[in-house]
Amino acid sequence: MAAYSDLLRALLEDEVGELRGTPQRVTRGTRTYWYDAYRVGGASRKRYLGEESEALLARIAGWRELAADREARAARRAKLVRVLQAEGMTRLDRETGDVLNALAAAGAFRVGGVLVGTVAFRLYEGELGIPFASEDVAQTQDIDVAGFERLSVAIGDAADPGVIEALGELDFSPAPSLDPKRSWRLRRLRSDMLVEFLTPSFRDDEDVRDLPALGVSAQSLHFLNFLIAEPIHAAALYRQGVLVRIPRPEAYAVHKLIVADRRRAEIDRGAKRRKDLLQARRLIKLLREDKPDLLKASLEDALSRGPSWRRHIEASRTADPEVGRLLDGL
């Protein structure tokens, strides 16, 4: 846990240490954001750093020292990755690592992207201190990235290059969709790996929307807002470490109960539904022991949002008696 915390802190510090100009504070309504303000030729540019927090302010305060020690810090991160692997944490496979590294380098997570799905689930072993990435429940070939449509517009910055161009370097290309001008899935030619982009739907339909900050379209989904609100940073074990953002584990666990029941209408629902419930059960069991208050608050929050939320959650509790027993004991 100490080594993981050190790696995550180093990645967060290095993100600020890569400033090209001067930190700049911008207030919009009730929220305050920080940017890296710099010039290219005669043009002014701004790169989004994040919403104001005590941790971000502390990193910004020491950004000059961080930038001066970049090479030594990269070697330190690589050593921490090796230490964590030796302690039992699972290193990302090369294909997944290359994709996350490309997305992070382009700034996809910096401008609001949140890694969701099974790849995010695998990274909870660092957050919770329990290795489980080798389990069947943690295996996948696809990568899902979500983001809020409004935030994507509000921050006034974008991934550079856009994710389509960034992943194009790894032989990804847009997969066919009903709207040929708005593909929300990228497929890798050599392996059929999929990278899918998602966004919350706040309307009756679940259509395809644009995420300007990522330079890509996204499939909108109900209930997704609950999952990606207030995400946390995580360190993926690949090369010198990759900084990503993932949902809070308690939100992921509760959201999986909702998703599992929604899959009843899908043709291939069986295997995916079982995986959803297994992931939910695994996290609920861990959180019930280490962070029961957070788990309880997350569950109560979801149940308070309306009858459809309660119906999906109760259906999954019934489908998996072990999940029901664990939640009843909160």
Secondary structure, 3 states (H helix, E strand, C coil): CHHHHHHHHHHHHHHHHCCCCEEEEEEECCEEEEEEEEEECCEEEEEEEEECCHHHHHHHHCHHHHHHCHHHHHHHHHHHHHHHHHCCCCCCCHHHHHHHHHHHHHCCCCCCCEEECHHHHHCHHHHHCCCCCCCHHHCCCCEEEECCHHHHHHCCCCCCCCHHHHHHCCCEEECCCCCCCCCCEEEECCCCCEEEEEEECCCCCCCEEEECCCCEEEEEECCHHHHHCCCEEEEECCCCCEEEEECCHHHHHHHHHHHHHHHHHCCCHHHHHHHHHHHHHHHHHHHHHHCHHHHHHHHHHHHCCCHHHHHHHHHHHHHCHHHHHHHHCC
